[in-house]
Amino acid sequence: MPDLPTPQDAAEAALFSECWDAVLAYADLCTSGSAAAAQLGREAFAHGTREARAAETGQARNAGRRAARLPRIPLLLTAVRTTAAAWEEEGQGHKLDPDLRLWLNSDKAARFTGPPLTRPLALRGLRDLQQADAELLWLAEVEALPLSVVARRLGLDPATAGDELQQVRTLFRDRCHRNHLDTPMDAQCRSYARLLDAVTRSCAADTPGDLSRHLATCVQCAEAAACLRLHGGGLPGALAGGVIGWGGLAYLERRRRAAEVRLGVGRPDAADKATGEPEEGEQKARVARNGLLVAAVLVSVLALGVSMMPFGGSGDDLGVRGDAGRQPVADPNPDPPLPSAPDLPPATSKPAGNATENTGKSEKPAKPEGRNRHTEPQGTSTPTEDRESESPTCRVEYDLVNQWPDGFQATVTVTSSKPLDSWRVSWSFRDGQQVGQMWDASVSQDGSRVTATAADYNKAVPAGGDLAFGLIASWRGKNSPPYDFTLNGQDCAKSS
């Protein structure tokens, strides 16, 4: 497990919580081993934190002037590349990836530190955006976070986040176009500049043959085309390659995989839901749920008809009831509710032995370990441990950030409906996972039960506010999500 940097205050703790997994992912690409990756990540995080503080101080001194600065994650990723270059100069290059060493000693690396007008176009365009706009573009395009998560992190309205992202994309294209025209270029590239702008504005426009041949041989114009063409899905690659440099596309792929792990394979992002085109995984899940609901409705209607037939009911009446009483399958709470069979016992998560509660005996059977206290309503297939309480005082979101063969990194975010002057979050693991390190909280573990206790600087939480902490743990064989979350002893509902 990597030795994590220690945040010095609340601002550094927030920066670490949001950005450390990205820093470690890129540092791992740049090095030849996990120990070197952790060392590179720690040094780069410290360097990037100092640079961020210096930029904020300079901006405060020059009121009215906006200092050009990258968003937080690209700033720290650039610090990783800069720290790697320092290792190469100091004789520690043997710790780095061999391909990175070749790149650091080539003209490609010199572009990122050379004259501003010769630097990659995506880097210049991103720096020209307002800080909030640049953060939105990077988190949505490169980090592959759903718009709902991006909106929550940046304090945006989730209902309008999609429109804002589209406006930022257009603004980024405009900045890149201006920077492209300002870039020193030869006569041939200059002659193609305005044609390139016109062709990339429309998804239906065909690229002329002579321009296509030019883009195949000119790196500078090919980079411009990737930044100017907002359709076709090439913007994330243009941003990652133009801002990070070496390993940009590999980093992008890692972040995509990490997002799939957090969300679950087949779960669509906000853009997919907006267009009404869910992925195959969700469609299969919905079909399965709807089939179970239909079966439950039919069983209830048939049971009702059979129970009423001795009192004058007939087959015709049963058919009328079945058509009139059915609700659409998509409606999980029909009004009026469908009656269920009166003689069937309710489906609960308690074994038959729990009936001793009604026999006058004072001793109740112990609840089987690993089972949730919530019961499961009849006719559904939701596991008992994932059921939400009827009136939860808190809601928890568990994100699996990264995973490797014998360990993983995760973050836990809890939203409390009540104000807190201190907090203690507990949960249980299924597969013997062991927490090794935790930040923004202190940890204790007793068997499968883990408890995280607030740090001195984040004890107070307002009503409706969030508390968050991260952890690194080990696993073997299987790494199922935890269950049975509580906040100060009260049950927490899991976010979907």
Secondary structure, 3 states (H helix, E strand, C coil): CCCCCCCCCHHHHHHHHHHHHHHHHHHHHHECCHHHHHHHHHHHHHHHHHHHHHHHHHHHHCCCCCCCCCCHHHHHHHHHHHHHHHHHHCCCHHHECHHHHHHHCCHHHHHHHCCHHHCCHHHHHHHCCCHHHHHHHHHHHCCCCCHHHHHHHHCCCCCCHHHHHHHHHHHHHHHHHHHHHHCCCCHHHHHHHHHHHHHHHCCCCCCCHHHHHHHHHCHHHHHHHHHHCCCCCCHHHHHHHHHCCCCHHHHHHHHHHHHHHHHCCCCCCHHHHHHCCCCHHHHHHHHHHHHHHHHHHHHHHHHHHHHHHHHCCCHHHHHHHHHHHCCCCCCCCCCCCCCCCCCCCCCCCCCHHHHHHHCCCCCCCCCCCCCCCCCCCCCCCCCHHHCCCCCCCEEEEEEEEEEECCEEEEEEEEEECCCECCCEEEEECCCCCEEEEEECEEEEEECCEEEEEECCCCCCECCCCEEEEEEEEECCCCCCCCEEEEECCEECEECC
